[in-house]
Every structure is written in structure tokens, then in C-alpha cells.
Amino acid sequence: MDIRYLIVGAPFIIAFFYTLFWLKRWGAFNSSSGDHPKKINIKNERSSGDLIIENIFLTKN
């Protein structure tokens, strides 16, 4: 391995592990947190779930 790859890549490797360190410290990898629900609910304005797109193109005659 050429030393130039290590010199160029070392800051990115350090930044990657530093980010993982802080994410672990903040609890981003704790899967046993009961505060956040696993299911995401999306509320639609229409109960049928169909999306109606109207008046996209404005035509001038």
C-alpha cells in the first residue's frame, strides 16, 4: 500500500470513527428505547389514499 493513500484517507477514517463514537455516546444505537415508536403513521387528507393531482399545466388559449 502506498503511503499517499494513508495520508489522504486518514482524516476520513478518523472522522468516521469519531462520528461513530459520538453516535454511540448519544444513544443512537440503543434499540431498547421505548420512547420512540417503531411504526410511522402518515396522515392523508383523503381516506382512500388516492392522490388526485389537478391543474398541473396552465394552458393559455
GUGU-482200 format. One record per residue (C-alpha): residue number from 0; chain; x, y, z. Coordinates in pm, 1 decimal. Layout:
+-----+----+----------+----------+----------+
|   i | ch |        x |        y |        z |
+-----+----+----------+----------+----------+
| NUM |  A |        X |        Y |        Z |
...
+-----+----+----------+----------+----------+
//
This chain:
+-----+----+----------+----------+----------+
|   i | ch |        x |        y |        z |
+-----+----+----------+----------+----------+
|   0 |  A |      0.0 |      0.0 |      0.0 |
|   1 |  A |    130.5 |    337.2 |    -94.5 |
|   2 |  A |    179.7 |    585.6 |    188.9 |
|   3 |  A |     -4.5 |    853.8 |    -10.1 |
|   4 |  A |   -334.1 |    664.2 |     24.8 |
|   5 |  A |   -287.3 |    652.6 |    400.5 |
|   6 |  A |   -206.8 |   1022.9 |    420.2 |
|   7 |  A |   -509.1 |   1121.8 |    213.5 |
|   8 |  A |   -750.4 |    871.5 |    368.9 |
|   9 |  A |   -651.4 |    904.2 |    734.5 |
|  10 |  A |   -862.9 |   1216.1 |    809.4 |
|  11 |  A |  -1171.5 |   1048.4 |    663.3 |
|  12 |  A |  -1113.0 |    730.8 |    864.0 |
|  13 |  A |  -1063.0 |    932.3 |   1181.9 |
|  14 |  A |  -1376.3 |   1137.5 |   1114.1 |
|  15 |  A |  -1578.3 |    819.7 |   1052.6 |
|  16 |  A |  -1479.1 |    661.2 |   1383.1 |
|  17 |  A |  -1520.7 |    992.2 |   1566.8 |
|  18 |  A |  -1876.5 |   1014.7 |   1432.5 |
|  19 |  A |  -1947.3 |    657.1 |   1540.4 |
|  20 |  A |  -1810.5 |    737.9 |   1885.3 |
|  21 |  A |  -2047.2 |   1031.5 |   1932.7 |
|  22 |  A |  -2345.5 |    847.2 |   1789.1 |
|  23 |  A |  -2284.0 |    564.5 |   2035.6 |
|  24 |  A |  -2241.8 |    810.5 |   2319.9 |
|  25 |  A |  -2568.4 |    987.4 |   2233.6 |
|  26 |  A |  -2750.6 |    653.2 |   2226.8 |
|  27 |  A |  -2821.5 |    627.0 |   1856.8 |
|  28 |  A |  -2757.6 |    252.2 |   1856.9 |
|  29 |  A |  -2976.5 |    169.1 |   2158.0 |
|  30 |  A |  -3259.8 |    -43.8 |   2023.0 |
|  31 |  A |  -3436.2 |    -82.7 |   2358.1 |
|  32 |  A |  -3564.7 |    274.4 |   2379.6 |
|  33 |  A |  -3937.6 |    273.0 |   2448.9 |
|  34 |  A |  -3982.1 |    643.5 |   2384.4 |
|  35 |  A |  -3983.7 |    624.0 |   2006.9 |
|  36 |  A |  -4246.8 |    416.2 |   1830.5 |
|  37 |  A |  -4128.2 |    189.6 |   1552.4 |
|  38 |  A |  -4433.5 |    249.6 |   1335.0 |
|  39 |  A |  -4460.1 |    565.2 |   1130.0 |
|  40 |  A |  -4812.6 |    693.3 |   1074.9 |
|  41 |  A |  -4874.4 |    912.6 |    773.2 |
|  42 |  A |  -5197.2 |   1108.5 |    776.5 |
|  43 |  A |  -5356.7 |   1161.6 |    438.9 |
|  44 |  A |  -5626.6 |   1414.5 |    372.9 |
|  45 |  A |  -5820.6 |   1155.5 |    174.9 |
|  46 |  A |  -5924.3 |    835.8 |    345.7 |
|  47 |  A |  -5898.6 |    627.8 |     26.6 |
|  48 |  A |  -5531.8 |    709.6 |    -12.9 |
|  49 |  A |  -5569.5 |    810.4 |   -377.7 |
|  50 |  A |  -5377.8 |   1114.4 |   -482.1 |
|  51 |  A |  -5550.6 |   1346.3 |   -722.6 |
|  52 |  A |  -5327.8 |   1595.1 |   -894.2 |
|  53 |  A |  -5518.7 |   1872.7 |  -1059.2 |
|  54 |  A |  -5425.6 |   2183.1 |  -1253.0 |
|  55 |  A |  -5062.7 |   2099.2 |  -1315.5 |
|  56 |  A |  -5046.2 |   2255.2 |  -1657.7 |
|  57 |  A |  -5184.0 |   2601.0 |  -1700.8 |
|  58 |  A |  -5280.1 |   2642.7 |  -2064.3 |
|  59 |  A |  -5328.4 |   2975.3 |  -2234.0 |
|  60 |  A |  -5554.4 |   2973.0 |  -2542.3 |
+-----+----+----------+----------+----------+
//
